[in-house]
Amino acid sequence: MAEAPYISRLSLTGFRNYDHLSLTLDTRPVVLTGANGAGKTNLLEAVSFLSPGRGLRRAAQDQVARVSGDGQWAVSVDISEGDELTRIGIGLQTAANGSERSKRLRINKANATSSEALLEYLRVLWLTPAMDGLFTGPAGDRRRFLDRLVLAGDPGHGRRVSAYEKALSGRNRLLDAPQRDGSWLDGLESQIAELGVAIGFARQQLVEQLDARLAADQRPSDAFPSAVLALSGPFEELLSIPKRPALEVEESFRTLLRNNRRRDAAAGRTLDGPQRSDLLVRHREKDMPAALASTGEQKALLIGLVLAHAKLVSEIDGRSPVLLLDEIAAHLDPVRRAALFDALLALGGQAWMTGTDPILFEALGDRAQQFRVDQGSVISLN
């Protein structure tokens, strides 16, 4: 496996509570400790913008600028991989005439037309406290989580999901109109069918690959229990009919949409498609739904799932991803903390971790770069 790419420099301007900041880093895990509200998660969020989408907080571009600033912000990084260095800059800038602000993405000083280009240089995965309720929360949260996992190996997936949601909204508006344009509906439903089937198959493939990876890594003494994954919903039943080519599945979905226009109009939304699917997760060793496991077991299951996915990305891409793990050690006992650190070091990719107490990361010692974060300043501890 090739040397994993890592962030060797991070610079922020006008981002969240940071006026100006520049950090020089190496391949070791990055540990950020400090009081609540000091700005630890802000640093992880800045790194998460190096992946397509809205970052780990799902914040809009105009919501991350420094409150006392002018509304502009910038994140700049150097990505090192072997002897190669790639410089990426992303931010919100005011136009020359001062009339509006727009997002800017530059790679090696050249403008990039799509954030999908970022995946050529770095894969970024994350786990945050907001995801602790993933197994007990709404299905929509699990779909978004799954789509982030798919995106790490399929750069076009995010664009397909966005286009699908836009087409779906268009169909719902047309169904609600007093006079429906049948030809326009036909066109939208053809687009929905094509995109929906592509999304469904991409999710299905990832779930099968990840479930196989989790089963292969299963060890009775593991600190993190193994999960069993499956997709559930009527749309998955449509996809699972054996030996059907994609075009035939698309036609079946398109016919389903056409035949159910009256029903969907009465419901006010489209009731068929991948937007209704759910990711089912079970505790492999106990053979029980993850939602019924204890809070600690759910956290351990989620960590194990993310670690397995990072291994899968490494196998597919040939390079380990960058992991962002917010408040990851707070609720782990010493045995599980040590197991987590060993697993992260074995992966070989750069991992970023936050916590309020440096003692939680004491076992890492000089195997990690340790920093104290304090209201816009970051101080090296080793």
Protein Blocks (a to p, Z undefined) as FASTA:
>chain_A
ZZddddfbdcdehiajbfbdcddddfbdcdddddehilmmmmmmmmmmmpgcjbjnopaf
klmgcfklnoiacddddddehjbccdddddddddfklpaccddddeehiacfbfklmmmm
occddddfklmmmmmmcfklmmmmmmmmmmmmmmklmmmmmmmmmmmmmmmmmmmpmbdc
fklmmmmmmmmmmmmmmmmmmmmmmmmmmmmmmmmmpcfkbmbdcdddddedjklmmmmp
ghiafklmmmmmmmmmmmmmmmmmmnopafbdjklgccddddfklopafklmcfklmmmm
mmmmmmmmmmmmmmmnopacddddehklmmccfklmmmmmmmmmmnopacddddfblklm
mmnmmmbccdddeehiacdfZZ
